[in-house]
């Protein structure tokens, strides 16, 4: 019997226990109660630990509709710049003395580019006093626009108009024979010849009190047709200024293509 049990019994019953009291039974019962208290205390601690672990697992796994805390990336070790980046320029920056507009010197497609160089580099023998000038401002006289070219021929006695059209031969019906289709008779002021494998038709018109109109049509062996016409504007010069040989040379230049 422990001193603690003896002390409890002494306070409860005095120096001597009452008759009929089983001292050994009381001691055994006290020991059983002490074991139960210790077991209950140990079980309570274990249950509390289990609840804490289970609750942490539930919260971290997102059960019950709750999500765990997001893991944020580590902040950079160096300083973070908060300055706003400078916007890119929306227009080209011109150096002092630079031209404000790039001059137009090329055409937009490879086909027209070939025609452009063919006329530019042809070294055409312009007659004295005749100067070709583009009708459209900002363009060179030898620049095509969709297979068409119109040039003012400036002369001291007035201006003439030069027109060049280029297309595939099969794309447009045109007359090449110098014969009137209605009467079958030869047309006046019309000739046909072969130049470098091309069939060339040259015709001119002399209207009463009107400008002379000269046209050269060349059906080339590469299935391309070129029409070259010299005429006059509303108040232009009436007589022809470019010789037929020059008009034929333009019509048969191999670099002019649709």
C-alpha positions in Angstrom: 0.0 0.0 0.0 1.3 3.4 -1.0 1.6 6.3 1.4 -0.9 8.2 -0.8 -3.5 5.5 -0.3 -2.8 5.3 3.4 -3.2 9.0 3.8 -6.5 9.0 2.0 -7.8 6.2 4.2 -6.6 7.9 7.4 -8.5 11.1 6.5 -11.6 9.2 5.6 -11.9 6.8 8.5 -9.6 8.0 11.2 -6.9 5.8 12.9 -8.9 2.6 12.8 -11.3 1.4 9.9 -14.9 0.6 10.7 -16.0 -3.0 11.3 -16.7 -4.9 8.0 -14.4 -2.7 5.9 -12.2 -4.5 3.4 -8.9 -2.6 3.4 -7.4 -4.8 0.6 -10.5 -4.4 -1.6 -10.3 -0.6 -1.2 -6.7 -0.6 -2.2 -7.3 -2.8 -5.3 -10.2 -0.5 -6.4 -8.0 2.5 -6.0 -5.4 1.0 -8.2 -8.0 0.2 -10.9 -9.2 3.7 -10.9 -5.7 5.1 -11.1 -5.0 2.9 -14.2 -8.2 4.0 -15.9 -7.3 7.7 -15.3 -3.9 7.2 -16.8 -5.3 5.2 -19.8 -8.0 7.9 -20.4 -5.3 10.7 -20.2 -3.1 8.8 -22.7 -6.0 8.1 -25.1 -7.1 11.7 -25.1 -3.6 13.0 -26.0 -3.4 10.4 -28.9 -6.9 11.4 -30.1 -6.0 15.1 -30.1 -2.9 14.4 -32.1 -4.9 12.3 -34.6 -7.5 15.0 -35.1 -4.8 17.7 -35.6 -3.0 15.5 -38.3 -6.3 14.6 -40.1 -7.4 18.2 -40.1 -4.2 19.4 -41.6 -4.4 16.7 -44.3 -8.0 17.6 -45.2 -7.2 21.3 -45.5 -4.0 20.8 -47.6 -5.7 18.4 -50.0 -8.6 20.8 -50.8 -11.3 18.6 -49.2 -14.5 20.3 -48.0 -14.1 22.9 -50.8 -11.0 24.6 -49.2 -7.7 24.9 -51.0 -4.4 25.1 -49.4 -2.2 28.2 -49.6 -0.6 28.8 -53.0 3.1 28.5 -53.3 4.4 31.9 -54.5 7.6 32.0 -56.6 10.6 33.3 -54.8 11.3 37.0 -55.3 14.3 37.9 -57.3 17.4 38.6 -55.3 18.2 41.7 -57.3 16.3 45.0 -57.4 13.1 45.0 -59.6 12.7 47.9 -62.0 9.3 49.6 -62.0 10.1 52.0 -64.8 7.6 52.1 -67.8 9.3 51.0 -71.0 9.6 53.7 -73.6 7.1 53.2 -76.5 8.4 52.3 -79.9 8.3 55.0 -82.6 5.4 54.8 -85.0 7.1 56.7 -87.8 10.6 56.5 -89.2 13.2 58.8 -87.6 14.8 61.1 -90.2 18.3 62.3 -89.8 19.0 66.0 -90.3 19.1 66.8 -94.0 17.5 63.5 -95.0 14.6 63.6 -97.6 11.1 63.5 -96.1 9.9 61.1 -98.8 11.6 58.3 -100.6 11.5 59.0 -104.3 9.5 56.4 -106.4 12.1 54.5 -108.5 10.7 51.0 -108.7 7.4 49.4 -109.6 5.4 47.1 -107.4 5.6 43.7 -109.2 8.4 41.7 -110.8 6.7 41.8 -114.2 6.3 45.5 -114.3 9.8 45.8 -112.9 11.1 44.1 -116.0 9.2 46.5 -118.2 10.5 49.4 -116.1 14.2 48.4 -116.7 13.6 47.6 -120.3 12.5 51.1 -121.1 14.9 52.8 -118.7 17.9 51.1 -120.1 16.9 51.0 -123.8 18.8 54.2 -124.8 16.0 55.3 -127.1 17.1 57.9 -129.6 14.8 60.7 -128.7 14.6 63.3 -131.5 16.1 66.7 -130.8 13.7 68.9 -128.8 11.5 65.9 -127.6 11.5 65.2 -123.9 9.4 62.4 -122.3 7.6 63.4 -119.0 5.4 61.1 -116.9 1.8 62.2 -116.7 1.4 61.1 -113.1 3.2 63.3 -110.7 6.0 61.6 -108.8 6.6 58.9 -111.3 9.3 58.3 -113.9 8.3 58.4 -117.6 9.2 54.7 -118.0 7.0 53.4 -115.1 4.1 51.1 -116.0 0.8 51.1 -114.2 -1.1 47.8 -114.6 0.3 47.2 -118.1 -0.3 50.7 -119.3 2.0 53.6 -119.7 1.2 57.2 -120.7 3.9 59.7 -121.4 3.8 63.4 -122.4 6.2 64.2 -125.2 7.2 67.8 -124.6 8.4 69.8 -127.7 8.9 73.5 -128.4 5.8 73.4 -130.7 3.4 71.7 -128.4 3.0 68.4 -126.6 2.2 64.9 -128.0 1.0 61.8 -126.1 2.7 58.4 -126.1 0.7 55.4 -124.9 2.0 51.9 -124.5 -0.2 48.8 -123.7 1.2 45.3 -123.1 -0.9 42.1 -122.7 -0.8 38.4 -123.6 -1.7 37.9 -127.3 -4.6 35.5 -126.6 -6.2 37.9 -124.1 -7.5 40.5 -126.5 -8.8 40.4 -130.1 -6.9 42.8 -132.3 -6.4 43.3 -136.0 -3.0 42.6 -137.5 -3.7 42.5 -141.3 -3.9 45.7 -143.3 -7.2 44.7 -144.9 -10.7 46.2 -144.4 -12.7 43.4 -142.9 -15.9 44.6 -144.5 -14.7 45.2 -148.1 -11.6 43.0 -148.2 -9.6 45.9 -149.7 -6.2 47.0 -148.4 -6.2 49.7 -145.9 -4.4 53.0 -146.7 -1.3 54.1 -144.7 -0.9 50.5 -143.2 2.0 48.1 -143.5 3.0 44.8 -142.0 6.5 43.4 -141.5 8.5 40.9 -139.4 10.9 42.2 -136.9 13.0 39.8 -134.8 10.4 37.1 -134.9 7.5 39.5 -134.2 4.7 40.4 -136.7 4.5 44.1 -136.7 1.6 46.2 -138.0 2.1 50.0 -138.5 -0.9 52.2 -139.3 -1.6 56.0 -139.2 -4.6 58.2 -139.5 -4.8 61.7 -140.8 -8.2 63.1 -139.8 -9.3 66.4 -141.3 -8.0 69.3 -139.2 -7.1 66.8 -136.5 -3.9 65.3 -135.0 -2.0 62.6 -136.7 -2.4 59.2 -135.0 0.2 56.5 -135.4 0.0 53.0 -134.0 2.4 50.1 -134.0 1.2 46.7 -132.9 3.7 43.9 -132.4 2.7 40.2 -131.9 5.9 38.8 -130.5 7.0 35.2 -130.6 6.7 34.9 -126.7 2.9 35.3 -127.0 3.0 38.9 -125.8 1.5 41.8 -127.7 2.7 45.4 -127.4 0.7 48.4 -128.7 2.5 51.8 -129.1 0.4 54.8 -130.1 1.5 58.4 -130.6 -1.3 61.0 -130.7 -2.2 64.4 -129.3 -4.0 65.7 -126.3 -6.8 68.3 -126.3 -4.6 71.1 -127.2 -1.5 69.1 -128.3 0.7 69.2 -131.4 -1.0 67.8 -134.5 2.0 66.3 -136.4 4.0 63.2 -135.6 7.2 63.7 -133.7 8.6 60.2 -133.2 9.7 58.3 -136.3 8.1 54.9 -137.1 11.4 53.2 -136.5 11.4 54.4 -132.9 7.8 53.3 -132.3 8.7 49.8 -133.7 11.8 49.6 -131.5 9.6 50.3 -128.4 7.0 47.7 -129.4 9.6 44.9 -129.9 11.7 45.5 -126.8 12.0 42.0 -125.3 11.9 43.2 -121.7 8.4 44.7 -121.9 6.0 42.1 -120.5 2.4 42.0 -119.1 
